[in-house]
Amino acid sequence: MTSSEKNMRILLINLPSERGKRAHFGRLSFQRGTNYGILAIGSILKEYGHHVQLFDPQLWQNVEQKEHQYQKILLSDRWDVIGFSCLTGFSYPYLLKWARIARRLLPKANLIAGGQHHVGEIPARALEECSALDAVVCGEGELPMLQILKTLDDGEPITQIPSVVTREMPLPRYSNSELTTLPTLDYSIYPELKEFPASVEFARGCPFGCSFCVSTNISFRRRSPKSLSTEIKSVCESYNTDSLPMYLETPVFLASHKYLMGLHSMFSKMGISPIWRTETRVDVIPPSYVSLLWDCGLRIIDLGLETASPYMLRLMNKTPNPNRYLSKASKLLKALRRKGIFAKVNILFYAGESPDTISETKAFLDAHRDTIGAISAYPLMMYPGIEGMDRMQQIIAGSGGSLVEDEVWLRRHLTPVNVSRYYTYFDIMEIAHDWEQEFQTAEEYYYQRRFGYFAPGVSYKDFIKQVLEAGVQSFPFGLARESHEPAVHTNFSISQ
């Protein structure tokens, strides 16, 4: 299947999710997120002169509406290439179904799937399970997609392109397909952009080696202060506002004092004052940076504590010195609280958990209750391509745990974990939900979700209305905090 046109017609699709990790997934009509994979690929392809269109079905709640709009856009043009972005296993069933629909409606189109941390890790299996697909891209997609289009334009088969798997080439020929600098994004190509929360890609990759993480061994590349400021200004212009809460997307926020000073200077030079949220580890930001981070606009930070058990920290390969790690976490939480930055602490219940290890984590959280705005907790899940999968399976077996391998999860290529003889996956889900509700109110949830998760302009009144209609017990918060005062007096008006 080839095209002889110099400027090809490309349709890039953000596949929907059939469900999420949590019970409240899909209950709020205004909760959605921008797919930076297709935005980055589309921006580069457009820069090279190709006609690019993006389709994101998140704006339609109903499954039938999503599929109707999908088929409508398939038939709206003579597409040369259709790219499917499959970011998680929860989207994988849609990949199988929607690729079949595209093949039926557009038999001559080239159908390419990508998703660095899911389908890109199981390319041969995806091609086996989905006969409609022509190829799967492994790793980052920008450079392989450019090479695919050039090869098709030359009338050559795409079987020899590095990082691209086909049935004729079932193993990828790896080369460095990672961009050395992050691309400038063309926000104008994202459909109905103003209906999505504002975000900017800060960095890719992570230099740390946590055994449970999909970003391990991916080179860390960060925008310069000038590049980041330019992107933020472009987003503000796209939304016609300079006061929009936004999320700085990154596996881990790493920045030196010099970098932050440069960023603050660039914001001032460009006349922008963004307020933003990001995520990082608890041990990489010195408390002395907190005031400067506030001046740069940081208002919410997601902290990957994961556990407060020294034994579990070592098992995770999170740190060789748990005591120092936990001391840094404590000092950072207190510094953030003093400055008024909202801290959400992420907890991972890992393979080998016991009542003692969970008690150690809960004790740390209770001791820092007045510094923590929210908790997000979840049991271990095995994703394709996790660096430490073999070691994790040994830990699971040695602690009396097991893998949850029912058919529903197998078809997603995701595997929840019964973490030990003491706790099943479902036991941990219940503990996690209890902790989340204990540490967070609806007001605090609304405040933080305005940064990167809720469509702009959603009022607190609208939020509560949909929560009550869906059933508040499925959400990770309580409607009133009885046990303690809010950890952060957030500066927002719920009447907005």
C-alpha positions in Angstrom: 0.0 0.0 0.0 1.7 3.1 -1.2 1.0 6.7 -2.1 2.8 8.7 -4.7 1.8 12.1 -3.4 4.5 14.3 -2.0 2.2 15.8 0.6 0.2 13.0 2.1 -3.1 13.1 4.0 -2.7 11.9 7.6 -5.3 11.2 10.2 -4.1 10.8 13.7 -6.5 9.3 16.3 -6.5 9.4 20.1 -8.1 6.1 20.9 -10.7 6.2 23.7 -10.5 4.2 26.8 -13.1 1.5 27.7 -12.5 2.2 31.4 -9.9 3.5 33.7 -8.0 2.2 36.8 -10.6 3.7 39.1 -14.4 3.4 39.6 -15.1 7.0 38.9 -13.6 6.9 35.4 -15.9 8.5 32.8 -18.4 9.8 35.4 -17.5 13.4 34.8 -18.3 14.7 31.3 -15.7 17.5 31.5 -12.7 15.4 32.6 -10.3 14.8 29.7 -6.7 15.2 28.7 -4.6 16.3 25.7 -2.8 13.5 23.8 0.7 15.0 23.3 1.8 12.0 21.2 -0.5 12.8 18.3 0.0 16.6 18.8 3.8 16.3 18.5 3.7 13.9 15.6 1.0 16.0 13.8 3.0 19.3 14.4 6.1 17.8 12.8 4.3 16.2 9.9 2.5 19.5 9.2 5.9 21.3 9.3 7.1 19.0 6.6 4.2 19.9 4.4 1.8 17.1 5.0 -2.0 17.6 5.5 -2.7 16.5 9.0 -5.9 16.1 11.0 -6.3 15.0 14.5 -9.4 13.2 16.0 -10.0 13.0 19.7 -13.3 11.4 20.8 -13.2 12.5 24.4 -15.8 15.3 23.7 -18.5 12.6 23.2 -19.5 10.7 26.3 -21.7 8.1 24.6 -19.9 5.1 22.9 -22.2 5.2 19.9 -21.5 8.9 19.4 -17.8 8.3 19.6 -18.0 5.7 16.9 -20.3 7.7 14.7 -18.0 10.7 14.8 -15.0 8.4 14.1 -16.6 6.9 11.0 -17.7 10.3 9.9 -14.1 11.6 9.9 -12.8 8.4 8.2 -15.1 9.1 5.3 -14.4 12.9 5.2 -11.2 12.5 3.1 -9.0 10.1 1.2 -6.5 9.4 3.9 -3.1 7.9 3.0 -2.1 7.0 6.5 -4.2 6.6 9.7 -2.2 6.6 12.9 -3.7 5.2 16.1 -2.4 6.3 19.4 -2.9 3.5 22.0 -1.5 4.9 25.2 -2.7 2.2 27.6 -4.2 -1.2 27.8 -7.6 0.4 28.5 -7.5 1.7 24.9 -6.2 -1.5 23.3 -9.7 -3.1 22.7 -10.6 0.1 20.8 -7.5 -0.3 18.7 -8.6 -3.7 17.5 -12.1 -2.6 16.8 -11.4 0.8 15.2 -8.6 -0.5 13.0 -11.0 -3.1 11.6 -13.5 -0.3 10.9 -10.9 1.8 9.1 -9.7 -1.2 7.0 -13.3 -1.8 5.9 -14.1 1.8 5.0 -10.6 2.7 3.6 -9.0 -0.5 2.3 -6.1 1.3 0.6 -5.0 3.4 3.6 -1.9 2.5 5.6 -2.9 1.8 9.2 -0.1 2.4 11.8 -0.4 2.0 15.6 1.8 3.5 18.2 2.0 4.0 22.0 5.4 4.0 23.5 4.5 2.4 26.8 1.9 -0.1 25.6 1.3 -1.3 22.0 4.9 -0.3 21.2 6.1 -2.9 23.7 4.0 -5.7 22.2 4.2 -5.0 18.4 4.2 -8.5 17.1 1.3 -9.5 19.3 -0.7 -6.5 18.2 -0.1 -7.3 14.6 -1.2 -10.9 15.3 -4.3 -9.9 17.1 -5.3 -7.1 14.6 -5.0 -8.2 11.0 -6.1 -4.7 9.9 -2.9 -3.1 11.0 0.1 -2.6 8.7 2.7 -1.7 11.2 3.4 -0.7 14.8 5.9 2.0 15.8 8.1 1.3 18.9 9.3 4.1 21.0 8.8 7.8 20.2 6.8 8.3 17.0 7.9 11.5 15.4 11.0 10.3 13.5 9.6 6.9 12.5 6.4 8.5 11.1 8.5 10.9 9.0 10.5 8.0 7.7 7.3 6.0 7.0 5.9 8.8 4.9 9.1 9.3 3.0 9.3 5.5 2.3 5.7 5.3 1.1 6.3 8.4 -1.1 9.3 6.6 -2.7 7.1 3.6 -3.4 9.2 1.4 -1.1 7.9 -1.1 1.6 8.2 0.1 5.2 9.7 -3.2 6.4 13.2 -1.8 6.8 12.5 1.3 8.9 14.2 1.3 12.3 11.7 1.1 15.2 8.9 0.0 13.0 7.5 -3.5 13.2 5.6 -5.2 10.3 4.6 -8.8 9.7 7.6 -9.1 7.3 9.9 -7.6 10.0 8.5 -8.9 13.4 11.4 -7.6 15.4 12.2 -3.9 15.5 15.6 -2.7 14.1 16.4 -0.4 16.9 18.1 2.9 16.3 17.9 6.1 18.3 14.5 7.4 17.3 14.3 9.8 20.2 14.3 13.5 19.5 17.2 15.4 21.0 15.1 18.4 21.5 11.3 18.5 22.1 9.3 19.7 19.2 7.5 23.0 18.9 3.8 22.2 19.0 1.2 23.6 16.7 -1.8 23.8 19.0 -4.1 25.0 16.2 -4.3 21.4 14.8 -5.8 20.0 18.0 -9.6 19.8 17.5 -11.7 21.9 20.0 -8.6 22.8 21.9 -10.4 25.1 24.3 -12.5 22.2 25.5 -9.4 20.5 26.8 -7.4 21.4 29.9 -4.2 23.4 29.1 -0.9 21.5 29.3 2.6 21.9 28.1 5.2 19.2 27.6 8.1 20.0 29.9 10.3 16.9 29.5 10.5 13.3 28.4 12.3 10.4 29.9 13.7 9.8 33.4 17.2 9.2 34.7 16.1 7.1 37.7 15.8 3.3 37.7 12.6 2.5 39.7 11.7 -1.1 38.9 8.0 -0.4 38.4 8.2 2.5 36.0 7.8 2.5 32.2 10.0 5.6 31.8 13.2 3.9 33.1 16.1 4.0 30.7 14.6 6.6 28.5 16.9 9.6 28.1 15.8 12.7 30.0 15.3 15.7 27.6 13.9 19.0 28.9 12.9 22.2 27.3 15.1 25.1 27.9 13.7 28.0 29.8 13.2 29.9 26.6 11.6 27.0 24.8 9.2 26.3 27.7 8.3 30.0 28.0 7.6 30.1 24.3 5.4 27.0 24.5 3.5 28.4 27.5 2.9 31.7 25.8 1.7 29.9 22.7 -0.8 28.0 24.8 -2.1 31.2 26.4 -2.5 32.7 23.0 -4.4 29.6 21.8 -6.8 29.9 24.7 -7.0 33.7 24.5 -6.1 34.1 28.1 -3.0 34.6 30.3 -4.5 33.2 33.5 -5.2 29.6 32.6 -4.1 26.9 35.1 -2.0 24.4 33.2 -0.1 21.1 33.7 3.6 20.8 32.9 3.8 17.2 31.5 6.9 15.2 32.5 7.7 11.8 34.0 9.8 13.8 36.6 10.3 17.5 37.1 14.0 18.2 37.3 15.4 21.7 37.4 18.4 23.4 38.9 18.3 26.7 40.7 20.0 28.3 37.6 17.3 26.8 35.4 14.5 28.2 37.6 16.1 31.6 37.7 16.3 31.5 33.9 12.7 30.4 33.7 11.5 33.2 36.0 13.4 35.7 33.9 11.9 34.4 30.6 8.4 34.6 32.0 9.0 38.2 33.0 10.6 39.1 29.6 7.6 37.5 27.7 5.0 39.1 30.0 3.4 35.9 31.2 2.6 34.7 34.7 1.5 31.1 34.4 0.2 29.0 37.3 0.9 25.3 36.9 1.1 21.8 38.2 3.7 19.1 37.7 5.0 15.9 39.1 8.3 14.7 40.5 10.0 12.6 43.2 10.2 13.6 46.8 14.0 13.6 46.9 15.0 15.8 43.9 13.7 19.2 44.9 15.6 20.9 47.7 13.3 22.8 50.1 15.4 25.9 49.4 13.9 25.9 45.8 10.3 26.1 47.0 10.0 29.9 47.2 11.5 30.3 43.7 9.1 27.6 42.4 6.2 29.6 43.7 7.5 32.7 42.0 7.7 30.7 38.8 4.0 29.8 39.2 4.0 26.3 40.8 0.8 25.8 42.7 0.3 22.0 42.8 2.9 19.3 42.8 2.4 15.5 42.6 5.0 13.8 44.7 6.0 10.2 44.0 6.6 9.1 47.6 5.4 5.5 46.7 5.9 4.1 50.2 7.4 5.1 53.6 8.5 1.6 54.4 12.4 1.3 54.2 12.1 -2.3 53.2 9.7 -1.5 50.3 11.8 1.4 49.1 14.7 -0.9 48.6 12.5 -3.5 46.9 11.3 -0.9 44.4 14.9 0.2 43.7 13.6 3.7 44.7 16.6 4.6 46.8 19.6 2.9 48.4 19.2 5.1 51.5 15.6 5.0 52.7 16.2 7.1 55.9 17.7 9.9 53.9 14.9 9.6 51.3 12.1 9.9 53.9 13.9 12.8 55.6 14.0 14.7 52.3 10.4 13.9 51.8 9.4 15.3 55.2 11.4 18.5 54.8 10.0 19.1 51.3 6.4 18.6 52.4 6.9 21.1 55.2 8.5 23.6 52.9 5.6 23.3 50.4 3.1 23.7 53.2 4.7 26.9 54.5 4.6 28.4 51.0 1.1 27.3 50.2 1.9 24.9 47.4 -0.6 22.0 47.3 1.1 18.6 47.6 -0.5 15.5 46.3 1.3 12.4 47.5 1.4 9.3 45.2 1.5 5.9 46.9 2.2 2.6 45.1 1.4 -0.7 46.9 4.2 -2.8 45.6 4.9 -6.6 45.4 5.7 -7.9 48.9 3.6 -5.6 51.0 2.7 -6.8 54.5 0.6 -5.3 57.3 3.8 -3.9 58.8 5.0 -2.1 55.6 1.5 -0.6 55.0 1.4 0.5 58.6 4.8 2.3 58.2 3.5 4.2 55.1 0.2 5.1 56.9 2.1 6.3 59.9 4.3 8.6 57.8 1.2 10.0 56.1 -0.6 10.6 59.4 2.5 12.3 60.8 2.5 14.7 57.8 -1.3 15.1 57.6 -1.2 18.9 57.8 1.2 19.1 54.9 -0.6 16.8 52.5 -3.4 18.1 50.3 -4.4 14.8 48.7 -3.3 11.2 48.3 -3.4 9.0 45.2 -2.9 5.4 45.9 -2.9 2.3 43.7 -1.8 -1.4 43.8 1.0 -2.6 41.5 0.0 -3.4 37.9 2.3 -5.1 35.4 2.6 -3.1 32.2 4.3 -4.3 29.0 7.9 -3.3 28.9 8.4 -2.6 32.6 12.1 -2.7 33.2 12.0 -4.8 36.4 9.3 -7.2 35.5 11.3 -10.4 36.0 12.5 -9.3 39.5 8.9 -8.2 40.4 7.6 -11.6 39.5 10.2 -13.2 41.8 9.2 -10.9 44.6 5.5 -11.7 44.0 6.1 -15.5 44.1 8.4 -15.3 47.1 5.8 -13.3 49.1 2.9 -15.5 48.4 1.3 -13.2 45.9 0.1 -13.9 42.4 -0.9 -12.3 39.1 -4.6 -11.6 38.2 -4.9 -13.2 34.9 -8.5 -13.3 34.0 -9.7 -12.9 30.4 -10.7 -9.2 30.8 -7.3 -8.2 31.8 -5.4 -10.5 29.4 -7.1 -8.9 26.4 -5.8 -5.5 27.6 -2.3 -6.8 28.1 -2.4 -5.5 31.6 -1.9 -7.6 34.7 -3.0 -6.5 38.2 -1.1 -8.0 41.1 -2.2 -9.7 44.3 0.8 -8.2 46.0 1.4 -10.8 48.7 -0.2 -13.6 50.8 -1.7 -10.8 52.9 -3.4 -8.7 50.2 -5.2 -9.3 47.0 -5.4 -6.6 44.3 -9.0 -5.9 45.4 -8.0 -5.7 49.1 -5.4 -3.0 48.2 -7.9 -1.2 46.0 -10.2 -0.9 49.0 -7.4 0.4 51.3 -6.3 2.9 48.6 -9.8 4.3 48.2 -10.2 4.6 52.0 -6.9 6.5 52.3 -7.8 8.8 49.4 -11.2 9.7 50.9 -9.6 10.3 54.3 -7.0 12.8 53.1 -9.0 14.8 50.5 -12.2 16.9 50.3 -14.2 17.6 47.2 -13.0 21.2 47.2 -9.4 20.1 47.1 -10.1 17.6 44.4 -11.8 20.2 42.3 -9.0 22.7 42.9 -6.2 20.3 41.7 -8.2 18.9 38.8 -8.6 22.3 37.3 -4.9 22.0 36.5 -4.6 19.5 33.5 -7.7 17.4 34.0 -10.9 19.4 33.8 -12.1 21.4 30.8 -11.6 25.2 31.3 -14.4 27.1 33.0 -16.0 24.2 34.8 -17.6 25.6 38.0 -17.6 24.0 41.4 -21.4 23.9 41.3 -21.3 21.9 38.0 -18.6 19.6 39.4 -20.6 18.8 42.6 -23.8 18.3 40.5 -22.2 15.5 38.4 -20.5 14.0 41.4 -23.8 13.6 43.3 -25.5 12.2 40.2 -22.7 9.6 39.8 -22.5 8.7 43.4 -19.9 10.3 45.7 -18.7 7.0 47.1 -16.9 6.1 43.9 -14.7 9.3 44.0 -11.4 9.6 45.9 -12.7 12.3 48.3 -15.2 13.0 51.0 -17.7 15.9 50.8 -16.6 17.2 54.2 -13.4 16.7 56.1 -14.2 16.0 59.8 -10.9 14.7 61.0 -8.7 17.7 60.4 -8.4 21.1 58.7 -7.6 21.3 55.0 -3.9 20.9 54.4 -3.7 23.9 52.1 -6.0 27.0 52.1 -6.3 27.0 48.4 -6.7 30.4 46.6 -9.6 29.7 44.4 -13.3 30.6 44.4 -15.7 27.7 44.2 -18.2 30.0 42.6 -16.1 30.3 39.4 
